[in-house]
Amino acid sequence: MEPKWLEWAKELQAISQAGLAYSKDVYDLERFEIIRDLSTDILEQYTEVDKTLIKDLFANETGYATPKVDVRAVVFKDDKILMVKEIADGAWALPGGWGDIGLTPSEVAVKEVQEESGFEVKAVKLIGIFDKKCHPHPTSPYHVYKIFIQCDIMGGQPKEGIETSAVDFFAKNDLPPLSVARNTESQIEVAFRHLHNSDEEVYFD
C-alpha cells in the first residue's frame, strides 16, 4: 500500500483540480490554488524533488482528475511470456505504455507489442485491471489503472524498439529482474494462470 502522505497529496491534488475546473467564484479559485500548492509542498517535502518539477509533472492537468491508464500486453509462446528490456531502467516488462487518445485498450496493446518487440499480435482476452496502489509498485504521484490484455502472435520477428534494448520469452519460474514500476511478479503470476486455465476470471483491483 502507498504511504499516507502520498495518498493525501493525491487527494488534495484531485480536489484542487476539480475545484479549479468547475468553480466560478474568484475566492474559491484562490482557495483551490492554495490546496494545489499544499499537495505539491507535501511531495517536495517527502521526495526532495524541486517544486517546479513537481508542478510540471503532478499538478499540470485541468478538468476533473481521473486515473491514468497503462496498457500491458501478455503474449505467450511455448509456455513462456514475452518481455522487453526497458532502456529507462535496464529491467524487464511486458510490452506496454500509457493509453493513447483515439485508440481502444486492445489497439494500444497491439501497437505497443509491435513497437517494443517487433511481433504482430491480435488482442484476444482481458486478463485484469490492476489498481497500482494495491500492488507492490514504487510510489508514484499518479493514480494508475493497469490493463493487462492477452494477445496471440500473428507474425513478425523479435526486434528492439526505441525504448527497449532486448526481447525475450521467460518461463514462470525463471523471470528476469522486473521493472516493478511497470509490472510485478504477482501480476505476471496472474497472467500465467490465464495461460493454463481458459476459464480463469478477469482480475480486478
C-alpha positions in Angstrom: 0.0 0.0 0.0 1.2 3.5 -0.8 2.3 5.8 2.1 -0.3 8.1 3.7 1.5 11.3 2.7 1.3 10.3 -1.0 -2.4 9.4 -0.6 -3.1 12.8 1.0 -1.1 14.6 -1.7 -3.1 12.9 -4.5 -6.4 13.6 -2.9 -5.6 17.2 -2.3 -4.5 17.5 -6.0 -7.7 15.9 -7.2 -9.8 18.2 -5.1 -8.0 21.3 -6.2 -8.0 20.3 -9.9 -11.8 19.7 -9.9 -12.3 22.9 -8.0 -10.3 24.9 -10.4 -12.2 23.4 -13.3 -15.7 23.9 -12.1 -15.7 26.8 -9.6 -16.6 30.3 -10.8 -16.1 32.3 -7.6 -12.8 34.1 -7.6 -12.3 33.5 -3.9 -13.0 29.8 -4.2 -10.5 29.6 -7.1 -7.9 31.2 -4.9 -8.5 28.6 -2.2 -8.2 25.7 -4.6 -4.9 27.1 -5.8 -3.7 27.1 -2.2 -4.8 23.4 -1.9 -2.9 22.6 -5.0 0.2 24.2 -3.6 -0.2 22.2 -0.4 -0.3 19.0 -2.4 3.0 19.9 -4.2 4.5 21.0 -0.9 3.8 17.5 0.6 5.6 15.9 -2.4 8.5 18.2 -2.2 8.9 17.6 1.5 8.9 13.8 1.2 10.6 13.3 -2.2 13.2 16.1 -2.2 12.2 16.8 -5.8 12.1 20.5 -6.9 8.7 22.0 -6.5 8.7 23.4 -10.0 9.3 20.0 -11.5 6.6 18.5 -9.3 4.1 21.1 -10.6 5.0 20.3 -14.2 4.6 16.6 -13.6 1.9 16.3 -11.0 -0.2 19.4 -11.0 -0.3 20.3 -14.6 -3.6 18.9 -15.7 -7.0 20.5 -15.9 -10.6 19.3 -15.6 -11.8 16.6 -13.3 -8.9 14.4 -12.1 -9.1 10.8 -13.2 -6.6 7.8 -13.0 -4.1 7.4 -15.8 -4.3 4.2 -17.8 -1.3 1.9 -18.5 -1.9 -0.9 -21.0 0.3 -4.1 -20.9 0.2 -6.9 -23.4 0.5 -10.5 -22.3 1.9 -12.7 -25.0 2.8 -16.4 -24.6 4.9 -18.8 -26.7 5.8 -22.3 -25.6 4.6 -21.7 -22.0 6.8 -18.6 -21.8 5.8 -15.0 -21.5 7.1 -12.2 -23.8 9.1 -9.4 -22.1 11.1 -6.5 -23.3 14.1 -4.9 -21.6 13.4 -1.2 -20.8 16.2 1.2 -21.7 14.9 3.6 -19.0 15.9 1.3 -16.0 17.6 -1.8 -17.6 14.9 -4.1 -16.2 12.2 -6.2 -17.9 8.5 -5.5 -18.5 5.5 -6.7 -20.5 5.2 -4.6 -23.7 3.0 -1.6 -23.0 2.6 2.0 -22.1 0.2 4.8 -21.5 -3.2 4.6 -23.2 -3.4 6.7 -26.4 -6.2 9.2 -27.2 -8.3 7.7 -30.0 -7.2 4.1 -29.5 -9.0 1.4 -27.7 -7.1 -0.6 -25.0 -6.7 -3.6 -27.3 -5.4 -1.3 -30.1 -2.8 0.1 -27.6 -1.7 -3.4 -26.7 -1.2 -4.4 -30.3 0.7 -1.2 -31.1 3.0 -1.4 -28.1 3.9 -5.0 -28.8 4.8 -4.2 -32.4 6.8 -1.1 -31.4 8.6 -2.6 -28.5 9.2 -6.2 -29.6 8.7 -6.5 -33.3 5.9 -9.0 -33.1 2.5 -8.6 -34.8 -0.3 -9.7 -32.4 -4.0 -9.9 -32.1 -5.7 -9.0 -28.8 -7.9 -11.9 -27.6 -8.7 -11.6 -23.9 -8.8 -9.2 -20.9 -6.7 -10.6 -18.1 -7.2 -8.0 -15.5 -7.3 -4.3 -14.4 -4.8 -3.6 -11.6 -5.0 -0.5 -9.4 -1.4 0.4 -8.9 -1.9 1.5 -5.3 -3.0 -2.1 -4.4 0.2 -3.7 -5.6 3.9 -3.6 -4.7 5.0 -0.9 -7.2 7.2 2.0 -6.2 5.4 5.1 -5.1 4.0 7.3 -7.9 2.4 10.8 -8.0 -0.2 9.4 -10.3 -3.2 7.1 -9.6 -2.8 4.5 -12.3 -5.0 1.6 -13.6 -3.0 -1.1 -15.4 -5.0 -3.0 -18.0 -3.5 -6.4 -18.9 -4.6 -7.8 -22.3 -3.7 -11.3 -23.6 -2.6 -11.3 -27.3 -1.7 -14.0 -29.8 1.3 -13.8 -32.1 0.3 -13.5 -35.7 3.7 -12.7 -37.3 6.8 -10.6 -37.1 10.2 -11.2 -35.6 11.8 -10.1 -32.4 13.3 -6.6 -32.7 14.2 -3.9 -30.2 12.3 -0.6 -30.2 13.1 3.0 -29.4 12.5 2.4 -25.7 13.7 -1.3 -25.5 17.1 -2.9 -25.8 16.2 -6.6 -25.8 13.3 -9.0 -26.5 12.9 -12.5 -25.0 10.5 -15.1 -23.6 10.6 -16.3 -20.0 9.3 -19.2 -18.0 7.1 -18.6 -14.9 9.9 -19.8 -12.6 12.7 -18.1 -14.5 11.7 -14.4 -14.7 14.4 -11.7 -15.2 14.8 -8.6 -13.0 11.5 -6.9 -13.3 10.8 -3.2 -14.0 8.5 -3.1 -11.0 7.1 0.4 -11.8 5.6 -1.3 -14.9 4.7 -4.9 -13.6 5.2 -7.0 -10.6 5.9 -10.7 -10.1 2.4 -11.3 -8.6 0.8 -9.7 -11.6 2.7 -11.9 -14.0 1.6 -14.9 -12.0 -2.0 -13.8 -12.6 -1.2 -13.7 -16.3 0.2 -17.3 -16.2 -3.0 -18.5 -14.5 -4.8 -17.5 -17.7 -2.3 -19.4 -19.8 -3.2 -22.7 -18.1 -6.9 -22.0 -17.5 -9.0 -20.5 -20.2 -11.9 -20.1 -17.7 -9.8 -18.0 -15.3 -11.8 -15.0 -14.2 -10.8 -11.5 -15.0 -8.8 -9.9 -12.2 -9.8 -6.5 -10.8 -8.3 -4.2 -8.3 
